């Protein structure tokens, strides 16, 4: 069959754009050129061995990680009292501005592995059709989070939230995909480098988009690039970067007397895929798939597409496994924080670029032998990408003020690392905010599809601010807000046969201003309950909380100034104004969708 993706092939003739904007495999992200409800099978392995010694090291290494209340509580406890006293003295010293007792050698190194477009599919989450031994190992030797979210399910804005600790509506231009990143927002990669950390990355850092400082110089948001090592890829659709070898080059270059931070930004499982590779090369079977989400047809084409995605996830995981080995061989595993996640859900219709359960929820596991109490825990707290920056800044022994980073509404995860509890550790972490603006072009005047949402208590509430617009982009311009691929091609073809096709309506059709889903009964978010009278009080309570928090965070959408997000320029000038240019007959290129994605006439 004709493969839907045009990504890599089209990009080859346009290397600069490929590098800078479309994050192809084997190319680089911007920096080079410059969320469970676990559906099944989560195993909770209790591993209590070595807790005491770990606690001791943790306490001596990170006194500032305790709150004052914790210190009082801890110093009253009889367990390891002296150690806690030391910790609390350290904390008080930190509060009072005493010189930090933590030497550079005591700070953990940081390895952040971020896959591109990987949903919550891993052995540790009970997924039977993908093998992720490295991720599962990080989880079993650390903490597996079941309710981790990105605030925005598209590459550039998601990564912007991860780096800055701010929500997309607090990031001006950086709320949008392919933007000019505002010089005023610093990320932790830059903050750590300024404080003497050795910071580097391989492949995709922040992006796609353009990030320059106030003087016009390209920014190194994830440090220096390490991309020299190449390897033969397992399919023709996977890039040739040897991520793990690049990490080893980074380790060799890292000065022994400085802590380091490495960003492993794989280009998998971003599209395109080699159709059928999951079966042909990965040894998978279509019957391995336990469940196809209700918004896609369950047939061979879609199952192949899912397994091809799985095969690419495994490529990411293999390199992660080699990186874990490299840490062990160098005696670095004990004091390295390994954090593994993805920028958002899979690159399939109604997932990437959307605001549903499987769009914003991401895989998330953290290992740090010296700093995580009772490893092997599964934690159900709601955490967000905006919590990562406060976590890493605290681990680095820095105060937020001295980083020069704009204020973050996120909360450091250190309390969860240090707790011995599983399940819900911190009661206040009971919800997350999500939202989007322009996650791609393809609508008149380069308009976005503005949405805000709240996940709490098993419910997802969404407010769509421009419901007359097309969520996945206009049909006549190829639904550009949805990457081309076998499942997309398949669903679009089905609507041409049957205009009432339910999958098309769910994935590409217009949506009402309000949506409400019962995530426990309906994790696929198929039945919108916003108009159910019996649920109106719940709906309104969720909306009130959402809007109150957004207002407190200065969201322009709450202040009647939301249109500003549509006015920010699209950073790829060759594609800006795509809708108008295409409609007047100009041959505008869009390598991430297929020719057949373009409807011949506008749809009502
Ligand atoms: Ca991505």
Boltz pocket constraint, residues with backbone or C-beta under 6 A from the ligand:
constraints:
  - pocket:
      binder: B
      contacts: [[A, 115], [A, 116], [A, 117], [A, 154], [A, 155], [A, 270], [A, 343], [A, 344]]
      max_distance: 6.0
